[in-house]
């Protein structure tokens, strides 16, 4: 009897593991590391928490909220990006100096200065268009 239950529980575990990506896709979350690289993209932006102030970014720089920098998972460090708030058409130019957590579903994380420039600090998250500046 216990062998039967072990086999059934193993079967359900495999089913649950296989359904994980389906559930994530159904929730509308996109892992931008798996999206083909292009010169522009539309997705969601948020801004850094203050807990990161003074800590090193992926590029080795010290993080500051008063700079126009961002975290992006695929563009090379130092890439200049034009970020446009799609609700109000405000734009800001930021430089990539950090990476997002691999489970972060957003396209870009901005500093508070950039969020204020785009006028979305109060909402915390906004749909944006990101374009590479040559």
N, C-alpha and C positions, 0 to 999 in steps of 0.2 A: 504494500500500500504506500509506503514512504517513497519508494522508487517512482511510483506513478505521480505523486505530488511534486517530487523534485523535477521530473521531466516536464510537468505542466508549468511549474514556476519558471523553469529555464526558458520554456517556449514563450511565456508572457513577457519575460525580461527582454528577449530578443525583439519581440513586437514593439515594446515600449521604446527601446533604443532606436529602432528603425523609424518610429513615428516622430521622434524628436524634431528632426528637420522639417517635417511636414507641419507640425504645430507652429514652429517659428515662422515658416512661410505664411501660414494662415493668419498669423498675428500681424503680418505686414512688415516684419523686421527684415532688413536687408543687411547682409554682411558685405560691406563695400570692398573688402579685400578680394572678394570673388567676382567683382564687377570689372569688365574689361576697361582698361585705362583709356581715357579720351581727354580732350582738352577742356571739356565742360561736363557738368553733371548737375542734376537737380536732386535734392534730398533735404534732410533736416539738419539744422545747426542748433547747438546749445552753447553754453559758456562754462568755463572752468569754475570749480568751487575754490574758495579762498584757502582751502587746506593745502593747495599745491604751491602757494606763494613761498618763494625761497628754495624750492626743491629743483633738482636738475631735470631738464627735459631730455627727450631721447637724443637731441643733438648735443647735449652737454651744457647748454646754456642754463642759467638760473631763471626760473619762471617768474614773470612779473605781470600783474594785471594791467599795468599802465602802458603796455607795449601793444603794437598791432601784429600779433603773432597768432598761430593756430596749430591745432593738431589735425593731421590727415593721415590716413593709412597707406596711401599708394604714391602720392606725389613725392618726389625727392626733397630732401631737406634743402631749405633755401628758396624753394619755388615760390614765386609771387602769385597770389590768387586774388581775383576780383570776386567778392562775395556780394550777391544782390539779394536783399530781402524781397521776396515775391509778393508780400502784402502791401508794401509801400514804395517799392522801387528804390530804396536807399541802398547805396553801395559803400564798400570799404575795401581797401587793398591790405592784405595780410601776408605774412611770410610764414611758410611751414617750418616749424622748429621742433615738432613733437609728434608722437603717434597716439592714436586712440587705443583704448583697451580692445582686445580682439573680439570681445562680446558686445562692444558698444554699437548700437544699431545706427548711430548718426553718421552723416557724411563728414562733418567738421565740428570741432570744438574751438570756440573763440575766446579771447580774453574779454574781460568785462568792458574795457575801452572799446573794443570792436562791437560788442553787443549793444552798447549805448549808441554808437555811431549808426548801427542798423535799426535802432529803436525797438529792440525786443527784450530788453533786460527784465521788464515786468512779467512777460509771459514765460520766459525761460527757454523756450524752444520755438523755432520758426522754420518754415519751408524756404529754402534758399536755392539760388543758382550759383554754382562755383565755376569760374573760368580761369584757365591758366593765362597769365600775362607773359608774353614773349619778351 
